[in-house]
């Protein structure tokens, strides 16, 4: 589960110390067939969960370090809501990782290297940032369009959701 212990009564690590740990696990991950990214989720009560990039090792394009750390924290805590938690990551989160952090309700994100440092190493996510920040021509790499369906069919999953008493809101 990649959970590390932090003493409850001792001095808590600083953001710089957590970032140094994220950089160290990222560096070590490269030696273990993974990408050069590491992340740590620290919960409000001080529990610590790590994650590393396993995109190529696991053949999973969503297995970024931040997503992996968030998954580990959620599984370890038995919740999808990480309010009060802080994410420390070796590099500026890409749009997917940032969105995952938002969905997990992470309170704050600290990062070490930035997107330009990643681009210099061959990880140029600029096209993805432009996709979300730009205009229609920036989104030409993957067109997204709504297909017209009858309204009742289009919203059937939401209708079912709203009438299901056992649903778990999120």
Buried (B, 14 or more C-beta within 10 A) or exposed (E): EBBEEBEEEEEEBEEEEBBBBBBEBBEEBBEEEBBBBBBBBBBEEEBBBBBBBBBEBEEEEEBBBBBBBBBBBBEBBEEBEBEEBBBBBBBBBBEBBBEBBEEBBBEEBBBBBEBEBBEEEEBEBEEBBBBEEEEEEBEEEEEEEEEEEEEEEEEEEEEEEEEEEEEEEE
